[in-house]
């Protein structure tokens, strides 16, 4: 059985109607900093808004090491029209034994409410089931993150419950909503 990580060598570039999902590069620093520095973008994330371009560069350094060591790192979400990086989405916590992954994602607030993240996550779910052969794709969000919950629901994920006091985020134990889609839920076309 192939590992999940083996499907990322070379890194898969995926396309949707409005986006190109591709590796993040240092050329994306300015675009990434523009949305990562906005406090409302990081409100429901585990990280704080970036205070400087050096902070954004440090994150890109981390991403580059992930590509190098694990082959697995985030897809940058590029707006096909403007060619700008507007967010990212990735598989976290890959378990090749159980063939499951967890999704994480972030999108520039300038693009909220347009269905772009639903489009990108749907494509990544498709890749997971159709190309990798995953059995389960899950995602969690803070209880108050209504936008993220809507993305999960629109992509076919089912609400599985609230994980109470599950994770310390920004120095406070938080409740998280768990969503998942399993192979038998997915509509292969």
C-alpha positions in Angstrom: 0.0 0.0 0.0 1.3 3.4 -1.0 1.6 6.1 1.7 -0.5 9.3 1.4 2.7 11.3 1.2 3.9 9.4 -1.9 1.1 11.0 -3.9 2.9 14.4 -3.3 6.1 13.5 -5.2 5.8 15.4 -7.4 3.4 17.8 -5.8 0.0 17.6 -7.4 -1.2 20.8 -9.0 -5.0 20.8 -9.1 -7.4 23.1 -10.9 -10.9 24.4 -10.3 -13.1 26.7 -12.3 -11.6 29.8 -10.6 -8.5 28.6 -8.9 -5.2 26.9 -9.3 -4.1 24.8 -6.3 -0.3 24.6 -6.4 2.8 24.8 -4.2 3.4 28.0 -2.2 6.6 29.8 -3.1 8.6 32.7 -1.8 7.1 34.8 -4.7 3.8 34.5 -2.7 5.2 36.3 0.3 3.5 39.7 -0.3 0.1 38.1 -1.3 0.2 35.8 1.7 1.2 38.6 4.1 -1.7 40.8 2.8 -4.3 38.3 4.1 -2.5 36.8 7.0 -2.0 40.2 8.6 -5.7 40.8 8.7 -7.0 40.0 12.3 -10.4 38.8 11.1 -8.7 36.2 8.9 -6.9 34.6 11.9 -9.8 35.0 14.3 -10.8 31.3 14.2 -7.3 29.9 13.5 -4.6 28.5 15.8 -2.3 31.3 14.7 -2.3 35.0 15.3 -2.4 37.6 12.5 1.1 38.1 11.0 2.7 41.2 12.5 5.5 41.5 9.8 6.7 40.2 6.5 9.4 38.4 8.4 6.7 36.4 10.2 5.1 35.5 6.9 8.5 34.5 5.5 9.1 32.3 8.5 5.8 30.5 7.8 6.9 30.1 4.1 10.2 28.7 5.4 8.2 26.1 7.4 6.1 25.3 4.3 9.2 24.8 2.2 10.7 22.4 4.8 7.4 20.4 4.7 7.6 20.1 0.9 11.3 19.0 1.3 11.0 16.6 4.2 7.4 15.1 3.9 6.7 16.1 0.3 3.3 17.0 1.8 2.5 20.6 2.4 -0.3 23.1 1.7 -1.7 23.9 -1.6 -1.6 27.6 -2.3 -4.9 28.8 -3.7 -4.2 31.1 -6.7 -7.0 33.2 -8.2 -6.7 32.3 -11.9 -7.9 35.7 -13.0 -5.5 37.9 -10.9 -2.7 35.2 -10.5 -2.6 36.2 -6.8 -2.3 33.8 -3.8 -5.6 34.2 -1.9 -5.4 31.3 0.6 -4.2 27.8 1.3 -5.6 24.4 2.0 -3.8 21.3 3.2 -4.0 17.7 4.5 -3.0 17.5 8.1 -2.5 14.5 10.3 -2.2 12.0 7.5 -2.7 8.4 8.6 -1.7 6.0 5.7 -2.7 3.0 7.9 -6.3 4.2 8.2 -6.2 6.1 4.9 -7.5 9.3 6.5 -6.6 12.9 6.5 -7.7 16.1 8.1 -8.3 19.3 6.2 -7.1 22.8 7.2 -7.7 25.9 5.2 -7.7 29.7 5.2 -8.9 32.3 2.7 -8.4 36.0 2.3 -11.4 37.8 3.7 -11.6 39.7 0.4 -12.9 36.5 -1.2 -15.3 35.3 1.5 -18.8 34.5 0.6 -18.1 33.7 -3.1 -17.9 29.9 -2.8 -14.1 29.9 -3.6 -13.2 27.8 -0.6 -16.0 25.4 -1.2 -14.7 25.0 -4.8 -11.1 24.4 -3.6 -12.0 22.0 -0.8 -14.3 20.0 -3.1 -11.4 19.5 -5.5 -9.1 18.4 -2.7 -11.7 16.0 -1.5 -12.1 14.6 -5.0 -8.3 14.2 -5.2 -8.3 12.4 -1.9 -10.9 9.9 -2.8 -10.4 9.4 -6.5 -6.6 9.6 -6.8 -5.2 8.6 -3.4 -8.0 6.2 -2.4 -8.7 7.8 1.1 -11.4 6.3 3.3 -12.0 9.4 5.5 -11.5 13.1 5.2 -12.3 15.1 8.3 -12.1 18.8 9.4 -12.6 20.7 12.6 -13.6 24.3 13.3 -14.2 26.4 16.4 -17.9 26.4 17.3 -18.3 30.0 16.4 -16.7 29.7 12.9 -20.0 29.6 10.9 -18.2 30.2 7.6 -15.9 27.2 7.9 -18.8 25.0 9.0 -20.8 26.0 5.9 -17.8 25.0 3.7 -17.7 21.6 5.3 -21.4 21.1 4.9 -21.4 22.3 1.2 -18.6 19.9 0.3 -20.6 16.9 1.6 -19.1 16.5 5.1 -21.4 15.5 7.8 -21.5 17.0 11.3 -20.3 14.3 13.8 -20.4 16.3 17.0 -18.7 18.8 19.3 -15.3 17.9 20.8 -15.6 19.7 24.1 -12.5 21.5 25.5 -10.6 19.7 22.8 -7.7 22.0 21.9 -5.9 25.0 23.4 -6.1 27.8 20.9 -4.7 31.2 21.8 -4.3 30.2 25.4 -7.8 28.9 26.0 -9.3 25.4 25.8 -11.8 25.5 22.9 -14.8 23.4 21.8 -14.4 22.2 18.2 -17.1 21.0 15.7 -16.1 17.8 13.9 -17.1 17.1 10.3 -16.2 14.2 8.0 -16.9 12.6 4.7 -16.2 8.9 4.2 -15.6 7.0 1.0 -19.1 5.6 0.9 -20.6 9.2 1.3 -18.7 10.4 -1.8 -20.4 10.6 -5.1 -17.9 9.3 -7.7 -18.8 10.7 -11.1 
